[in-house]
Amino acid sequence: MPAIVGAVNVNSIGNSGIFHIGDVFQMSPTSVAKTFAGAGSFNTGDAITVSNTNSQTNTYDQDVADQPVALNA
Protein backbone atom coordinates (compact mmCIF):
# COMPACT_ATOMS: atom_id res chain seq x y z
CA MET A 1 0.00 0.00 0.00
CA PRO A 2 1.56 3.31 -0.98
CA ALA A 3 2.49 5.72 1.76
CA ILE A 4 1.63 9.41 1.77
CA VAL A 5 4.38 11.37 3.47
CA GLY A 6 4.52 15.06 4.27
CA ALA A 7 7.62 17.17 4.79
CA VAL A 8 10.73 15.31 5.95
CA ASN A 9 13.78 16.87 7.59
CA VAL A 10 16.92 14.70 7.62
CA ASN A 11 19.66 16.06 9.86
CA SER A 12 22.30 13.46 9.13
CA ILE A 13 22.82 9.89 7.95
CA GLY A 14 25.88 7.90 8.96
CA ASN A 15 28.31 6.28 6.55
CA SER A 16 26.59 2.90 6.68
CA GLY A 17 23.03 4.14 7.18
CA ILE A 18 19.89 3.74 5.11
CA PHE A 19 17.10 6.28 4.73
CA HIS A 20 13.78 5.20 3.28
CA ILE A 21 10.22 6.46 3.38
CA GLY A 22 7.24 4.31 2.55
CA ASP A 23 7.12 0.83 1.09
CA VAL A 24 10.31 -1.03 0.33
CA PHE A 25 10.98 -4.50 -1.05
CA GLN A 26 14.66 -4.95 -0.33
CA MET A 27 17.44 -2.77 1.03
CA SER A 28 21.06 -3.84 1.05
CA PRO A 29 23.61 -1.26 2.12
CA THR A 30 27.13 -1.92 0.91
CA SER A 31 30.46 -0.44 1.77
CA VAL A 32 34.08 -1.21 1.05
CA ALA A 33 37.12 -0.28 3.12
CA LYS A 34 40.80 -1.04 2.96
CA THR A 35 43.08 -0.62 5.94
CA PHE A 36 46.87 -0.49 5.90
CA ALA A 37 48.59 -0.94 9.23
CA GLY A 38 52.17 -1.51 10.24
CA ALA A 39 53.59 -3.95 12.74
CA GLY A 40 52.05 -3.61 16.20
CA SER A 41 49.16 -1.42 15.04
CA PHE A 42 46.10 -3.24 16.35
CA ASN A 43 47.41 -4.33 19.73
CA THR A 44 44.96 -4.03 22.59
CA GLY A 45 45.40 -4.75 26.27
CA ASP A 46 47.23 -3.57 29.35
CA ALA A 47 50.99 -2.88 29.44
CA ILE A 48 51.85 -3.89 25.88
CA THR A 49 55.44 -3.40 24.80
CA VAL A 50 56.11 -3.36 21.06
CA SER A 51 59.60 -3.01 19.65
CA ASN A 52 59.73 -2.59 15.86
CA THR A 53 63.07 -1.29 14.75
CA ASN A 54 62.71 -1.48 10.97
CA SER A 55 59.02 -1.72 10.18
CA GLN A 56 57.58 -1.02 6.74
CA THR A 57 54.01 -1.35 5.49
CA ASN A 58 53.66 -2.27 1.83
CA THR A 59 50.73 -0.27 0.42
CA TYR A 60 51.33 -1.17 -3.22
CA ASP A 61 48.26 -2.93 -4.63
CA GLN A 62 48.25 -3.98 -8.26
CA ASP A 63 44.53 -4.78 -8.32
CA VAL A 64 42.22 -2.18 -9.81
CA ALA A 65 39.26 -3.19 -7.65
CA ASP A 66 39.58 -5.44 -4.61
CA GLN A 67 35.89 -5.80 -3.80
CA PRO A 68 33.49 -4.44 -6.42
CA VAL A 69 30.16 -3.24 -5.04
CA ALA A 70 28.29 -2.98 -8.34
CA LEU A 71 25.23 -5.24 -8.72
CA ASN A 72 25.48 -6.64 -5.18
CA ALA A 73 21.87 -6.96 -4.13
C-alpha angles and dihedrals in degrees: 000000000000118000125228110213129184127204116335126199116197113191098183143336122206125236094265098032132119126214120195136158123199129351120001132179102193136354123188117173115202133192137170128206135174122199127196116195134169129225113305095013103127100040116139130182143067123311099357117177117198122182114187111164101174108018123163130176115211107219096171110120119178094192117100094209123014098185116010115208098194116118094003103143 
